């Protein structure tokens, strides 16, 4: 009997299709809260694995692995469910061993989240879709460099050799290393589809190729 | 170690030993690493010539092997696989007075020039030998201190075994010998480090075409020498100019950068200075000319690439580098012109960067900046209201759940879409728990809102901890709207439950470096005895009053709530530059004691139009200026009018204070108006955009009239804190 119940839960979860509402502007914590409620409201126990599966099935664009859109990003869901929603925000109660439950405080935010998904409330804050992994971390670092700042503010001609090498995390006399880093940055930017970074890297590539002494 | 060749015969030298002692010995004693560097550069030059002639591809490897000993100077072997030399070229190379690249390709830009070179470095090595293979012939030579040349093998056919022993498979040169006693370094690691940092090698080590490998002869440890220039924080200057000398133009590319922290100055290992070089790697000097070792340039570094290849090889021209190779000869007319030009540029930089000897008091300055920015904001106009965090279709609470502390007001917001307020809007706010009070139970909007969303504050208050409730917003008008609710919980306020009835609440705090603040010390009224003092002890760098007398019983009642008296304890930091430090403040009262951990944190950055007001040492015809990009209001105290007031005891003289305050007020008003116009403030409308000067003047006059007195008063206070900094 137990087996058939478990199978039923899994079958239900497997049958979930992506949320048709625009969820791109919602923060991931709210989406995990919504997923826990999705399970509770269907009389399914919100165990961690079910939460991971449901969150991914409902919101795949927000919870998939970089470069592998068909796999759920369990680490991010864990951080949202336990570290954020449970420990910090107290929207949930529980842990991975005991499963999760929505708190009284969490109900208010759940209602607000439902309204957001229905479009009754719009959030003006934007939230990152790409999880903070090496790719995103280093592209973010790249965007903090002087060279990138000058590039985006249309002061390309002011970018010095030092700044290019600094952006590529290479010493000024290490062209080979700089080129290797450039290739890696291209890879990262492509994986997270950061077109602004790609354009900047193309500019850097031209600058390095064109300038013999670069 | 390579076997020493046998000397078969000698040939007398051209100059006597006195010459060597007068020039080279002194130069090498002053900077013994130069001996090694000359040999490395000789190998690099050989590769450069080879590249020019045979189109070989880099990297060009130079191997330097050190056999270090604890109590004796190391032996050295420098090996390259470049051109090698035949006996004719060797003769020229080791002859006194060789001026060009050994009579061959003078267009190949090498570091060969007049002064100290290969033969001098060889002479400095005890038991020196130069073994070279060229086109299958081997030659061995040495150099005696009296310039005599010793001969080993002469144009003999080299065997495979010899090639193997020397590690020269094709052409190449090996120089061996023992460094002299005045070469004090004994450790391999130290020698490597020093070589990497030596100014003469910097350009070569930065050039990726050349690789200098250093080996420990005993352990076989191998290292690649690298030079990393300081991190550039700001590019100060990058320009090219020409020096006209003897009717010819010589191009100079000058670049000067600034880094974040102070650099070591001076030759040979300093980082702060200008590296003068020509060709790809031939460094001739490292100096800031007139400003060498001037502290105001300690964060600057740069390069001067000189297009002087023809000049340096001109046999009729006096050497640019002084006889003892200390650097560019300051007496040479070309160098005089070059230094003059660079000094002028450096002077400009110094004037820009020179740190002022005078300062305003930091505390007062921060107050003034805050007030100035507030005034600017006020006169410019508020601008568009901040965007609400959420945009509801109708209206909504933000946040949707709030935790409040007993006896503390908490503000939440009701965000209303102006679409629903067109015909008026009224809402009533009710708490489901009578112990949670909504300060303003009705929100009414009568006039037509200009903005898309209206943000109304809702203040919540409670004196009962650990209760929960809801605030329900019920629309009165328009009636079709659905009610909205938010959750509220009341938390216990920690000030009412001090540990042991006597405690700092909270027991951790932070204080701005150089700032002051007050912290709460909570005492249970039951513990308060008459005429008793609280004794406070603080650790450096935090300063507190040593003791605090409790107010009289009557006055104490005023600060008692829920049986707890809250006493404010003032504290400040002792001076500045304590960021990150921690201190403990201990308070005791009778037999009760409590402690507070204080962390010193940096001042949050001041935002707004004005970010600094400072006296500046710049030499300029202006008396004051506003640097828009940096938000700095400057007064130039070297201005003659300023100097007129800076007579003995001027800091406390009223005419000086009024003068400073007036100058700053005028500049600040002007800055406000010009920035306001740039930011399209409606207060500073310009009718005739083609000729706006008159209208700008009008705006300045008006603001000077309206804001002038307030600003003047503020700047008077600031001027009183004008002080001489520490020299």
Contacts between the chains, C-beta under 8 A, distances in Angstrom:
chain1	res1	chain2	res2	distance
A	104	B	468	7.6
A	104	B	487	7.1
A	105	B	401	5.1
A	105	B	487	6.4
A	105	B	489	7.6
A	107	B	487	7.9
A	108	B	400	4.5
A	108	B	401	4.2
A	108	B	486	6.8
A	108	B	487	4.6
A	109	B	400	6.1
A	109	B	401	6.6
A	111	B	400	7.2
A	112	B	396	7.5
A	112	B	400	4.7
A	115	B	392	7.7
A	115	B	396	7.6
A	119	B	393	7.5
A	120	B	392	6.6
A	120	B	393	4.7
A	120	B	394	7.8
A	121	B	390	5.2
A	121	B	391	7.0
A	121	B	392	4.7
A	121	B	393	7.0
A	121	B	396	5.7
A	122	B	390	6.7
A	122	B	391	4.2
A	122	B	392	7.8
A	123	B	389	7.2
A	123	B	390	5.7
A	123	B	391	7.9
A	124	B	387	5.3
A	124	B	388	6.6
A	124	B	389	5.9
A	124	B	390	6.7
A	124	B	391	6.1
A	125	B	389	6.4
A	158	B	235	8.0
A	160	B	232	7.1
A	160	B	235	5.6
A	160	B	238	7.5
A	162	B	229	7.9
A	162	B	232	4.5
A	162	B	235	7.8
A	162	B	257	7.3
A	163	B	232	7.4
A	166	B	231	7.3
A	166	B	232	7.6
A	171	B	226	7.4
A	171	B	228	5.3
A	172	B	206	6.8
A	172	B	228	7.9
A	172	B	229	6.4
A	173	B	205	7.1
A	173	B	206	4.2
A	173	B	207	7.2
A	173	B	208	5.8
A	173	B	226	7.2
A	173	B	227	7.2
A	173	B	228	8.0
A	174	B	208	7.3
A	175	B	208	5.6
A	176	B	208	7.5
